[in-house]
Amino acid sequence: MLPDSEPTPAAADRVTLFADVVLPLPLPKLYTYRVPYELNDQVVVGGRVLVQFGAKKTLSCIVAAVHETAPKDYQAKYILEFIDDAPVVTQPQLKLFRWIAEYYLCTLGEVINAALPSALKLSSESRVQLHPAYKRDEHPYPLSEQEEKIVDALSTEEGKALTFSEVGEVLGISSFHKVIKSLMQKDVIFLFEHIADKFTPKVVKKVRLAHHFVSEAALESLFEQLAAKAKQLDVLMRYIQRVPVYQNEHLNHRGLEKAALTSSPHLSPSAVNTLIKNGVLEQFDQIVSRFPMDDDPKQQMPFALSEGQLTARNEVLDHFQQKDIVLLHGVTGSGKTEIYIDLIKNALEGGGQVLYLLPEIALTAQIVTRLMRVFGTRLGVYHSKFSDNERVEVWNGVLSGRFQVVVGVRSAVFLPFDNLSLIVVDEEHESSYKQYDPAPRYNAREVALMMGTFQGAKILLGSATPSVETYYQCRAGRWGLVTLTKRFGEAGLPDIELIDTRRNQSPGANGQPKRPTHNFTPELTAAIEGRLEQKEQVILFQNRRGYSPFITCLDCGWIPKCKSCAVSLSYHKHAHELRCHYCGHHDQMPRECPACGSMALRMMGFGTERIEDDLKIMLPQAMVQRMDLDTTRAKNAYQQIISDFEQQRTNVLVGTQMVTKGLDFGNVSLVGIINADSIIHYPDFRAHERAYQMFVQVSGRAGRKGKKGKVIIQTGDPQQPIFDKVMRNDYVQFYEYELEQRREHLYPPFARVIKITVKHVEERGAQETAISLVQELVERLGREAVLGPEAPYIFRIRNFYLQEITIKLSREHTVLKHAKAQILESINLIKAAKDFKGARIAVDVDPM
């Protein structure tokens, strides 16, 4: 480390530079460090530098500005080391990150911490390990003496890892980060923060013909030896067909994936293994890219837009001449994706970059295959199921220009684009674009709109059920509107039938309806059986996971509660345990009531797991699969479930709202909504909007490829007005009714809403803090703008009691900016007060 001392006389005439850096911490201000004289020419805005923060902590941070002004309130420490020669964060990104921090009332450090993949955030807690693919004898890059020392230290035992401080001890120096960076670039080591983040390369098992059999004479002799062994001969013939060693013996070195032989129904896996054992075939492992993009022009997917799609595409381009934002409002199955692809191709021909946003990882699994066929190696994919190393690969690919098109979920708005010409936000109405915790609590749709403004990009929003705010902007003439009213090809909109669940409940002894024995009405059961007999597929939607929402004792009324949250525990049959869906706490399922000892424990209600279980009993011949948070935790679980359903290995797909979002399955002819009422009756001003969107979206999965689809909605209240609008697919009528309600009660789009949540380990502490905060806010904003405080429906989560304050503000930009400043000032006053030290305060701008 360089000492904090005055410059030497020889350097006195040189310029002293200072750098304002963004630390990945929730600090309200940037921190200033001094640039060592000898590194003046290397400092770059957007690059990473290593600094000491506090007594012992070492962190990497982003340079936000370079200047010659020393800080007034503290002596600037020297930057320890420069990690990058070029920016990893671009100027347009920094501008966007500042806007996110200002708009969403958080710090720039919180934005940077959310934006950067962990492998780009070095700290004293970081660790290094040998790359699994590294082989010392075969490595193509020479290593320096210092690099060899690190490799020796990591080679002492398998899986050995060193902390950064241990690397410094091995080398005997304090400035060692460039050595680490060099080893990472040479693929000798990899970096991780926690044991769970360790990089595991994607490895495929391959086979090739042993080199002494590659000649024509040797092959003929081998065929003669195997003449009596038909199964082995079949395997060898298949290999020769797939790898024509006669024409080019060098192809044999690359080999063939073993699975291509062992998974073939016409070949014997044991015969493959026998050939390997006898030395005819050689088995070897090969590390492959996680982004196997096919850029072969022969594999490109040709498609032509229909007349309706072509008209819509041209209307979008016409609007783009005058407006930067256009909404493509197309009914489900109208072919919006093909229009997106055509517009993306048009943008790439102009030399720009494209960001294609999707609300769910499940959607990327299906759309990526289609996009790869069109854009090949120019396409990058970015979402949270990727490992940190994969995300860094995409990040660097965008920086270098390797990826001109990126498809991703909300976090993709943080990628280092600097030449965006088009942003597509598909299913723009989705609440999944909103980040809830931790800060920044941003909405990726809004960030995308601002990103487009900063970079001069055009923005295309797409939805069959646009948000009320979006449609309002179009009706006001600020944004363009293009409408597709017909489904693509011969497909028509599905028929929708309401089933009154009360008709299926026989009266009990007290005259009240008895609880149904299962969760399917006779009409839905018959419809499922009929579609399966016709070899068609079914999607069933229930917006609650688990087997049963709660259990209860029939004798004393005991219900198991979470110890940390004010909610009942849900029963999950597969794990045979009770779980909290808020904090993850879980208990074993009790055999008897712990309160009274009774064995009369009853499961109440139903979730996706129970529906799956019931279906397997009712329809033993059907292949049933479930898609919810529990079944999609593994990295590739989405892809596998969707692939099974696409290949018709699954007959019935049961799921939560994951199944409602933009999935395209050609053989689905029936969709069932099991319990519509639980979606409608929710204490939120967006409840009816969400219900309408969900019903229409899940209905849109039926009848997409020419088959006439049907939707059955089970409800105990068929007179609900929303059902009439869903059945007639009348978005405009729904919008006009909803808009009038919003105008009357002053909700978006007629006001901006900010929700403040106060958290405290004591209920009284939360109440007192919230009351004091409201008093401060009322003084600044007025009583009419501040609602609350009040405890939310779930008033305790993770041992913290909650109080909520709602603020409604005018949409005028100047008013909003002033009000936010007043909100921050009020919060800071409360945080500084001794009486409220134990409170936490979270601000959510534009809550969903």
N, C-alpha and C positions, 0 to 999 in steps of 0.2 A: 504494500500500500504506500502511496506517495504521502509524505508528511504535509501537514497543514502549516506551511512556512512561507516566508516571503521569497520572491523570485531572486535568482542569482543576478549579480550586476550585469553579466553578459546578456541576460534575457530581459533587462529592464525596459528596453525600448520596444519590446514586442507587445502585441495586443493581448489583453487578458479577457478571455471569453467565459461566459457563464451560460449554463443550460437550464431551462425550466423543464422539469421532467414530470411525467405522470406515473406515480407509483400505483401499483395494483391494490390500493387500499382506500377505504372510504374517507379520504381527507378532503376538506372543502376547498383547499388551495393547492396549486402546484408548488413543488419544492425546487429550490435553486441549488445547483452544484457548480463547482468551478471546474473548468476544462484544463487539464494539464497542458502546459505550453507546447510540448512536443506532439500533442494530439490535436492541436487547433485545426489542422487541415483535414482531420478525419471525422470531426463531429458532423452529424447529418440529422436533420429533422426527420422524425419517423423511424430512426434507427434505435436499437436497444443499447443501453449502457448498464454497467454494473455499478451499484452504489451501496454504501453502508448507510443504513437507516436505523437510528437508535443506537444502543450500546453494542449490540452484537449482530443484529440482523443484516444480512446481505441480500439484496433484491435486484432483479433486472427491471428496468423501467423504460418508458418510451420518451425520447426527446421531443418536446412540444414546441420549443422555441430556443433560439441561440441569440445572445445579446452581450453587451458589455457593462451591464448594470449589476453591481453587487447587491445582495439583499441587505436591507437596513436593520432588520431585527435579529439576525443571527449571522455567524461566520460560516460562509459556505465551505463545505467539505469538498475535497477533490473527487471527481469521478474515478472509480477504481480501474475500470477497463471498458473499452469499446468492443461490443460483441459483433456488430454488423458494420459492413462497409457501405451498404445500401439500405434504404428504408424497408422495414417490414410492414410499416403502416404508412399509407399514402396520404398526401395532403387532403384529397377529398374525404378520406376516412376521418382524419382528425377534425375536419370541419363538421362532419356528420356526428361524430362522437360528442363534440361540444354541444351541438343542438340537442342530442338525446339527453345529456346531463341537465341542460337548462329546462327543457320542456317537461321531462319526467321528474324533476325536482330530486335529483340524485347527484352524486359526485362523478367527476370525470374518471377517477380511479375505479369506481364501481363499473363504469361502462367498459373501460379497458380490460378489467378483470373478467367480465362476461364475454368480451369480444375475442380475446386471444386464446388459442388453444394452449393447454397447459405446457406443452413442450416448448413454447415460445416464452414462457414465464419462468426464468431461472430464479432459484433462491438458495439460501444456505441449506434448505431441506431437500434440495434436488439430489438425485442419485444417478450413477451411471453403471451400465452393465455391458458386457460383450454382446454384440449383435449375434443372434443365433446363426446367421448365415456366414459369419466371419470364419475363414479358414486361413490360418497364418501362412501356410506353405503356398496357398493358391491366390493370396490377395494381390491384386494388380498394382496397388499404390505403395510406394516406399514410405516407411515411418521414420520420424525423427527419433533422436535418443530419448527425449521426454515422452513421446508417444509410446515408444517401446516399454518404458518403465510402467506406464499405466496399464498396458496390455499384460505385462508380466504380473502385476498386482492382481488383475482381474482373473488371471488364468490359474490361480492357486487352487481354486475349487470350482466345481460346476455351479453356475447361477450366482457366483460372487458379485456383490454390488458394493460400490464405494460412495459415501457421501462426498459432497464437494470439499468439505474440510479435510476428509481423508485423502482426497486427490492432492490437495495442497501439501499435506504431510509427506506423501510419496515423492512428490517432485521437489520438496523443500523450498517452495516459492509461494508467494501469495497471489500473483497474477498468472493464473493457469487456465482461464476460461477460453482463451484462443486455442489452446491445445485441445480442450474438450470439443470446441466447435470444429476444429480440423478433423478430429477422429470421427465425429458425427457425419461430416460431409463425405468421409471415406467409407462410411458404412461399417466402421469397426466397432463402435459402441452405439448405444441408444440411451435416451434420457427418460426418467420417469420420476413422478412425485411420490407415489405410494406403491406398495407391492402389487395392489390390484391393477395398476396401470401398466404393468410390464408388457412390452411389445412382443407379440407372438406372430411371426410371419405366416402367411398363408402358404401351406405346403401341399403339393399334390404328389401322389405316388405314381411313378411312370415306369414303363418297361421298354426295353429295346433288345434287339437281337444281339447276342454275344458277337463280338467283333470278328471272331474266327469263322463265323457262319455267313458273313456278308457276301462273300464271292459267289458267283453263279454255280461253280462246281461244288462248293461246300454246301450250298442250299439244296442242290439236287440230291446230294448224298444224305442230307438230313431228312428230306422228304421220303427217301427209301427206308431209312431207319424207323420212321414214324408211320409207315404204311399200315401197320397192323393196329395202330393206336389212333382210332378215328377221332376221338374227342380232342386229343392233343394236336392232331393234324388240322382239325377245324380251327383251333385257336391260331395256329401258325399261319394258315391261309388268310384268316381275317386280318392278322397283323400285316402281312405282305400287301393285302389290298389297301389298307389304310396308310401304310408307310412303304411306298414303292422303291425298295432298296435297289431293284434292278436298274431303274432309271437314274437314281441318284443315291449312292450309298451314304452320302453325308446326312441325308434326312434321318437315317437310323440313329445318329448320335442324339438327336433331339427326342427321339422315342415317341411313345404314345401313352396317354393316361391309362393306368391299369384299369380304372373303372369302365373304360370303353370296351374292355374285354370281359371283365367279371360281371358287369351288370347286364350284359346281353342275354336275352332269354334263350338264345340259340347256342350259347357256349357254356361250357362247364367251368365254374370258378376253380374247382379242384384241379382241372387240367392246366389252367393257367399257372397255379402254384407248383404243380409238378414240373412244368417246363422251367420255372425259375429255379427250383431245387436241383434239377439236372443240369443247369448251366446253359440251357438253350436261350432263355431270356434272362436279362439282367434287370433287377429292380433297383430303382434309385429315387430319391426325393428331389423335388425341384421347388424352389421358392418362386411364387408367381405374384404378379401385381394384383392388388385388390380391385383394380379398375381395369378389367380385361375388355377394353373397348375394341370393337371390330371396325376397322377403318377400310375394309376391303370394299371397293366400289361395287363389286358384284353383289355384295350383301345389303346395299342400301335399299331402304324400303320405299318404293315408289307409291305415291298416292295422288289422287286428283280430287280437288274440292268439288262438291256438288254445286249446283246452280245457286242454292240458298246460301251455302257457305261462301261461295265466291262473291256473292252480293254483299254479305256481311263483312268479309275481308276488305272489300273496296270501300265500304262505308267507314270502317275503322280508319283506313288510310286517309280518307277524305277529312274525317274529324281531326286527325293528327296534323293536318295542314293549319288548323286554327286553334286546337286545344291540345294540351299536354297529357290530359287524363281522359280515358274513354272507358265506359262500362259496356261489356258484352253480356247482355242479359239473354241467355238462351235456356230454353227448357232442358231438363235432364235428358241426355242422349241426343242432343242436337248437333253434336260434333264440334264443340268448342276447341277441343284439343288439336284437331287438324288445322284449325284457323291459327291457333297459337304457333304451331310448328311452321306454317307458311310464313307468318310474320317474323319469326325468329330467323328463318333462312334469309329473308329480305334484309333484316338488320345486320346479319353477318356479312352479307355481300357488300354492305356499306362500310365494313371495317370496324364495327363497334362490338362491344361486349353485350351479353344478355344474361339477365337473372330471371329464373323461372321459379317462383315461390309456390309451395304447396303447404297446406296446413298440417298434414299428418305424414309420418314416416311410412305408413301403410300405402299411401298414394304413390310415394316415390318408388316403391318396389314394383308397382305395375307400370308406371309411366316411363321409368328409366329404360326399360327394354325397348320401348318404341322410339325413344329419343336417340338411343345408341345406334339404332339402325339408320338414322338420318344423319347424325352429327359425329359419330365415331369417336375418335380420340380427342376431338375438340370439346367433349362434354365432361364436366366434373360433377360429382354428387357430394352433397354436404348435409349431414344431419348428426344428431346426438348419439345414434347407435354406432357410429364409426368410432374406432379407437382414436386416441389423441394423435398418434403417428399418422393415421390416415387423414385426419383433418389438417394436419400440417402439410401433408403432401398436396392437398387441394389448395390450401392457402398459398403455398409457393407456386403452384401451377397457375393460379390467377395472376400472381405478381409477374411471373415470367411470360405470360401470354399463352401458355400451353392450353389452358382451358378458356375458351371464348364463350362457352355457354355453361352456366352452373344451374343445376336444379337442386333445390334444397328446401328445408323447413325454415322456421323463423330466424334461426341463428345465422343463416346465409347472408342476411343483410349486413353482417359485420365484415364480410370478405373484402380484400383490398382491390376493389374495382377502381379504375381511374378513367375508363373510356366507355361507360355504359351508354347504350343507345336505346335499349328497350328493357323494361321490367314488366313481367307478366305476374299478376297475383291471382292465382286460380282459387276458386271457392273463397272469394274475398270476404264473405260474411262471417267466416269461421272464427269462433272464440279461441281456437288453438293458436292463432297468431299472437295472442296476448301472453306475455310473461307475467306470472303472478308473484313469485318469490324466487330468489331474492331480487334486490334492485340490480339493474334498472328494470322497472315494471313497464316495459315498452310494448307497443303493438307493432308487429313487423309490417303490417299494411301501412300504418301511418309513417313509419320510418322509411319504407320504400317510396312513398310519395315525396318525402323530403329529399331522399337520395336522388330521385329523378330530377327534382328542382335544382339541386346543387350541381348535377352532372349534365343537365340538359337532355335527359333521357325521356322518352315517351313511356307512359304507363298504361297498361291494359289490365283492367280489373274484370274478372269473369265470375259469373254465378248464375244459377237458376233461381236463387232466392236472395237477391242482394240485401245488404243491410239497409235499414231505413235511412241512415245518414247518407249512404252512398247514393241511393235513388233520389234523395232530396237534392243533392248537389246537381244531379243530372236534370231533374225537373226545373231547377232554378237556372239552367243554361250554363252553369260554370264548367261542367264536364260533358263530354259527348256521350250519347246513348245509342247503342246498336242492339236490335232485338232479333232473336231467332225463335220463332213460335212453333216450328215443326221439328220432330225428331229426324235424325239422319236416316236416309234410305227408306225402307218400307215400314219401319217401326212406328207404332202409334203409342200414345200415352196409355198407361194401364188403367183398367177399371178399378175403382176404389169402392169397397163395401164396408160399412160400419156394422159391427156386431155388438149388440147391447149385452154386456156380461150379466146384467141383473136378470135377464130372461132365463139364464142357465143355472140360476141358483134356486133350488127348491126350498120351501119354508121349513124352518125347524120347529121344535116343540113350542117355542115362545112366539112363533109367528114371524120371526126375523129370518132373512135369507141365510141358509147354511153356507159355510165356507166350501167352495168347489173342491172336488177331490184332486183335480189337477188344474193346470193353468191354461189349458187350451179349450176353447169352445168347440162344440161338435162341428160347426161350420169350418173353423180353421183346421181341425183335425182331418176332416174329409178332404179339404182342399190340398193339404200336404200329401196325403196318401194318393190322391188323384194325380198330382204333378209327378210324384216319384214313379208311379206306374207308367207314365209317359216318358220316363228317362229325363225329366227336366229337374232343375235345381231350385232350391228354396233358401231364402234368407229370412231369419227371424231376429227381430230387434227388441231388446229389453235394456233400458238404460240404467241397469244396476248389475254390478258384478257380484261374485260370490254365490253361495248356495242359498242362503237365507239371510235377509237383512238383520234379523235378531232372533234370539230364542227367549222363551219365557217359561216360568214354572206355572202350570195351570192351577196349582193349589194356593200358593202364596203371592203370585204375581212378580216374583223376582226376575229381573232382566240383567244380564251381565253388562257392565259398563267399562269403558276404557279408564284406566287409572290416571291418564294424563289429559284426556279430552272429554268434553261433555257430549259423548255419543255412545250409543250401544255398540257392542262388538258384533261383527257379522260372522256367520258360520261359513267356513270353507270346507267342503266335504273331502276334496282330494287330499288336503293336508290334515284333515280331521282336527281343525283348530279354529279358535275364535280370533278374528283380526280387527284391528282398528284401521280404517282406510285413510286416516289423517296423520297418524304418527307411526304406524307400522307395528305397534305393540300387538303381541299375540299370546294367547293362553290355550292350554289344552281344553278340548271339549269336556265338560264335566259329565260324569255318569249319573249324578244326582244333584238336586238343588242344594247349594252350600248354605242357603238360608234356613230351609225347613227339612231338608233330607229327603224330600219327595223325589220319586223317579219320573214324575209326570212332566218331563221337559218337552216343550213343543216348539218346532221351528215355525216362525211366522214370516209370511211373505216369500218372495222368490227372486233369485238373480239368475244370471246367465248360466252359472254352473248347474243350478237345479233344472233349468229348462233343458240343458244338454242331457242331464241324467234322465229326466222324464222321457225325452224323445228316444233315447236308446232302449228304454223299456217298452215304449209304445210301438216303436218301429225298429225291431231288432235287425232287420235286413238292411237298414239305411246306414250309410257312413256319415256320422255327425261330427262336426268340428266346431270349436269355440274360439272366438277372437275377442279378447278383452285384455285389460292390463296384466292379468295373471298369466295368460298364455303367450304373451308377446314380450316378456322381459328379456329373453335371449336375443342376441344380436340379429340373427337371421330368421327369427320366428315369424315376422310379418311375411317375408318372402315365401317361406315354406307353406304357410297357411294359404296364402293367395295362390301359390303355384298349384297346390293340391286341389283347390276349388276350380281354378282355370282348367286344369287337366281332367276335371270331373272325377277325381279320386274321392272327392267329398260330395255328398248329396245335399246336405243341409248345413248351412253356416249360421251359427248363433253368435250374436255379438252385441256389444254396447255401441255407442255412437261411432266407433271406428268403422262399422259397416255402412254408415250412411254417407260417407264422404267420397264421392267421385269415382268409386270403383266401377269397372266396366266388365261385366260377365255376360257373355252372349247367351248362355243356356238357362239363365234365371227367369222363371215365368211367374213366381209367386213370392211376395214379400208379406210377412206377418208382423204387425206391431202388437206386442203382447199386452202392454199396459200403458195406454196413451195418457191416462189421467195423471200419472205421476209426473209427467213432463209439463203439463199445462199449469197445474196448481203449485206454483213456486213463488215465494215472496220476493219478486224482483221485477223491475219495470220492463225488462226485456223478456220476461217469461213467455208471453204469447208469440213474440217474434221468434224466439228460439224454437218453440214448439212447432210453429208453422214451417220454419226452415227444416227442422229435423224430419217432420212427417213427409214433406215434399221430397227431400233429398233421399230418404230411404225408399220411398215409393219409386223414385227414379231408377232404382237398381233393377226393376222388373221390366221384361219385355223389350230389350234393347236391340235385338238382332232379328226383327221380323216376327217373332212370336208375340202373341197378344198377352200382355202381362196382367196380373191381378194383384191388388193390395187389399189385405184384410186388416182392419183396425179394430182391436178389442177395446171397448170403453164402457164405463158405467154411466156415462153422461153424453149420449149421442146428440143431444140438443145444443151442445157447445157451438157457438157461432163459428169458431175457427175451423171446424170440420167441413162446413159448407164451402169455405174458401179453398181448403185443401182438395176437396173432391172435384171442384170446378177448375182447379189449378189457376185461380184468379189472384195473381200476385198484386195487381194494381188495386183491386178492391181492398185486399188486406192492408196494403200500404196506406191507402187513404184513411181507413179506419184507425190504424195504429198512429198515423201522423196526428190525427185530431186528438187522440189521447195524450200524446207527448206534448202537444201545444197547450192543452188544458192544464197539465200538471208540470209544465216547464222542465221537460227532460230533453236530452239530445234528439234532434239536431237544433233545438231552440235554446239550449244552454250547454255549458261545459260542466261536467261533474268531476269533482275530486273527492276521493274517499280517504280519510285518515283513520288508521287503526292504532289504538293505544293498547300496548300489551304490558302486563305486570303479573308477577307470580302470586300477588295477593289481589283478591277481588276488589277490596276497598281501595288499594293503591291504584288500580286501573280506573276506577270510578273518579277518584279525586283528581288524578292527572288529567283525565278527559274533561272534567268540568272546568278546571283551570284553563286548559287549552281552548275550550269553547269561549270562555270569557275573553281571552286575548283575541281570538278570531272575530268575535262579535264587535269588539271595539274598533277593529280595522276594516271589517267587511260589512258590518251591519247584521242585525238579527235575521232578516229575511233571506240572507245568503247562507246561513249556517244552520244545519239541522242536526239535532242530537245534543249530547251523546246518548247512545243506547247500546245495549248488549245485543250482538247478532244472534241469529237462531242457534248457532253452535257457539256458545260463549266462552268456551275454554278449549284450547288446542295446545298440545305439547307442554302442559303445565302452566301455560300463560292464560290469564283471564283477559278477555277482549272487550273493548269499547270502541264503537264506530262513530265517526263524525262525517257527515256528508255536506259538501259545499257545492252550491250551484252558482255558476258565474255566467255573465254575458259572453257571447262568442267573439266580441270585438277584441282584436289582437292586443291593443294597448291596454285595455281593461284587464285582460287575462294575464299579461306580463306583470302588471302592477300588483294584481291580486296574488300571484304566485310569490312575489317578493315579500308580501305581507304574511303569507302563510309560513314561509321559511323563517321569517323574523319571529313569529309567534312560537314556532316549534323550538327554535334555538333558545328563546327565553325560558321555556319550560324545561328544556334539557339542562340548562345552566342552574336551575333552582335546586337547592339541596333536598327539598322535600320530595322531589320526583326523580332522584338519581337512579332508582331501580326500574324506571319505565323505559319501554322501547316504543318508538313511534315510526310507523311506516306510512308512506304517502303513495297513493295509487291514482295517477292522473288518467282520466277516461277509463274507469273500471268497466269490465265486461260482466 
